[in-house]
Amino acid sequence: MNAAMIEQVEAFPDTTITLSNGKKIVVQESMESVQQLTTAFYRRIGLIGLSAKEGDE
């Protein structure tokens, strides 16, 4: 999944990702895990500086 397409992540209690095109995807990962994976992706491609502290978005 392209992390840049993620518009919203919610827990209903299942984790549901809403994409920018309006599609919704239910995933097994927790909301926190999706957030961590997305942040790691943004760091890898340089959209978030490597000096940012954990928890900073």
Beta strands, then each sheet from edge to edge (+ up, - down):
strand 1: 6-11
strand 2: 15-19
strand 3: 24-27
sheet 1: 1+ 2- 3+
end
